[in-house]
C-alpha cells in the first residue's frame, strides 16, 4: 500500500478585477454592504474570448507541475472538479488533457460544486492508495460570473461568486512519509434547491427555450440564510471528524484552509476552533468565492506566501450546493 502526498500546487485567476464599487453601478448595493455581509472587497471575473475554464486550469496546472518538479507526461490520470465546464458535454477533464499534451490518460469530472475539489482529492487519493496510479493531477476551476443575475434581485449571490482555477499534483509515497491522512465526504440532497441552478436541465421538454430564459431559471439561486445555518454546523462536524479519525486535537492544526464561501463563516469556524489568525488562511477578500477552485487557489497562495511548511498539519474543509460537505487532513 502507498499513500498520496501533494507534491505541488498552482493557481490562476483572470486579469479583470471587479471592485464592489463597480458592482454598485450594476445593482443596488455598496462597498460597505458587500463587505459587511461577505467580507469581499474585490474579485476576478473572466474576459469573454480570452479566458476559458480550460486555459485557466492549464495555467494553474503548469504552475503546479513546475513546483512539484513533475513533467506533464508523468501524470497518469486527471480528476477535474467544476460545475461550469466550457462545454455542456463532455466534461472539462478531456479538454485539459488535450491542452497539456497528456496522450490518452483517463480524465474524470466531478460536479460537487463548492465541495468539488475535496471530492476530487479524495477520489485521487483512493486511486493512489490502491496502486492504480502514481501521479494524478487534481483541478478545481470555474467561470461563475457568466451565470449570475446581476440585477437587484440577484445581488445577494452575484456579489459573492468569481472565476479562477487551482491545481494540485498528487504523488504516491511510502506510508511512513507525510501525505494525506484521511478524507471525509458527506451529502444531503434534501436541501438541493436551497443552492442550485435549475436549467438547462435534461428533463425539460425543450432544454432551452425563450420561456425558460425569461423565467430566470438559468441563474444561480441561493437561500443565503439556509446555507449559512447549515454550513457552520457541517463545517465543524467534518473538521472534527478528520481530527478524531487521526487522533489529533484542534490545537495541533498548523493551518486551516476552508472553502471561501463567506468571510463570516470562516471567522465563525476559526472562533469555534479557537485558532489564532496565523493558523487560518482566507483570501475571499480579494478572490471571492470561486466554488471548486477556492481551496486549491488558497493552498497555492498560502504556500507561496510561506504559510505552509514541510511537516505542517493542514486541515481542508468545504461546504456547498447539494448540500455537500467534505474535509481532508494531511501532513504537508
Buried (B, 14 or more C-beta within 10 A) or exposed (E): EBBBBBBBBBBBBBEBEBBBEEBBEBBEBEBEBBBEBBBBBBBBBBEEEEBBBBBBBBBBBBBBBEBBEBEBEBBBBBBBBBBBBBEEEEBBBBBBBEBBEBEEBBBBBBBBBBBBBBBBBBBBBEBBBEEEBBBBBBBBBBBBBEBBBBEEEBBBBBBBBBBBBBBBBBBBBEEEEBBBBBBBBBBEEEBEEBBBBBBBEEEBEEEEEEEBEEEBBBBBBBBBEBBBEBBBEBBBBBBBBBBEBBEBEBEEBBBBBBBBBBBBBBBBBBEBBEBEEEBBBBBBBBBBBBBBBBBBBBBBBBBBEEBBEEEBBBBBBBBBBBBBBBBBBBBB
